[in-house]
Amino acid sequence: MADDDYVYDEANGEWISAADAAARADAGDAVEVRDSVGNLLADGDQVTLIKDLVVKGAGQTLKRGTLIKSIRLTGDAQEIDCRYDGIKGLVLRAEFVRKR
């Protein structure tokens, strides 16, 4: 698209430039993941558990205060993917963690 192309934005009912439409589409794809107190989480952050969690299928309980290093965002606003010793494929809900 050229710089002078305009597209109709269905959300607000206005004609906007193609560059603005592309920028809004890129920003709309990003999902904000927030911890239990509202801090914004990002890939690679360290978090601590705020509650004891029983891990289904592993027969293990993660205690409150456990440090989880190097989290990864999954694209879901409520889930984070992480690693912990002895547990593969651990996915935690963001409401049970606090950013360190």
N, C-alpha and C positions, 0 to 999 in steps of 0.2 A: 504494500500500500504506500502511496505517496504521502508526503507531509500534509498536503491539502485535502486528503480524503477525510470524510466525516462519517460516523456511524451513529445510529439511533440507539440510545441507551434506554432499554426497557424499564430499568429500575427507577429512574427519576424522570423519564419522559423528555429528555433533552438530546440534541445533537451534539456529540463531542468529537474531538479529533481522534483519528485512529491511534495515534501515539498514546493519548490519554486512556483510551479503551484498553490498549495492551498493558499499560502500567497498572490499571485497576484489576485486570484479570490476573496478573502475576501476584499482586498483593492479596487478592481474594483466595488464592490457593494455599497460602500459609496459614497453618492452624496454630493458634496460641494455646500452649499448655501451661497451666498454672498449678502451683502446689497448694497445700492446705491453707496457707496464709495469704495467697495471692501473688507470690513471686513468679515471674515468668521463667520457665525452664527452657533450656537449650541442649542440643546434643553435647555430650561430654561433661555435663554438670555432675556434681556430687550431691547426693541427697541422703537424709536420715529418715528412718521410719518413725512415725509418731504413735504407733500402735503395734501391739503384738499381732503378727499375721501368720495364720496356719497355711502352709503351702500345700495345696491339693496335689496328690500324686507323689509327693516327695517324702511324706511322713516327717516333716520337719517344721518347726516354728521359728520364724524370724522375730527376734525380740525387739522391743521398742529401743530406739537409739542406735540400731544397726546402721553402719555406713555402707551405702551402695555407691560405687564409683563408676564413672563413665557411662551415664545413661544415654539411650537413643530414643528419639521421638518416633512414634509409629504412624503419625498422620491422624490419629484419633485424639481429640482434645482431653480425654480422660485416662489414656493409657501410656505408660512408658515401658520400654524394653530395657532390660539390664542383665548383668551377669552377677552371679554370686557363687561362691565355692560350693560345689556339689549339686547345684541346681542348674539344669540347662533350660533355656527358653523361658526365663522368668519374666513375666509381665506384671507390673504393679499399677494400681490405680493411683492417679496423681493426688487424690484426696487424702491418701495415707502417707505422704512424704512431705518433707520440708527441705528446701534448698539450703545447702551448707555454705 
